């Protein structure tokens, strides 16, 4: 686990502990997991399919992409492009 992964997880945990997820209809979609490259790819593809379903259902109000450098940023770019194509605002939270 890299420092940026720990930081991202920590921030998300604080959001949850402060009740943010309970007060608003937030759907958290994790895009990475530890393990082999194949395991990581499966998680990323499943996350994108879940996100696409949310976009297509019309439930997406905005996207808050919480990311760090390298692979994390490239994964989130795909989500951001889909949100922007659906004409939804994007908040980029970059560590």
Secondary structure, DSSP 8 states (H G I E B T S, - for coil): --HHHHHHHHHHHHHHHTTHHHHTT--------SS-HHHHHHHHHHHHHHHHHHHHHT---EEEEEE-STHHHHHHHHHHHHHHHTT-EEEEEE-
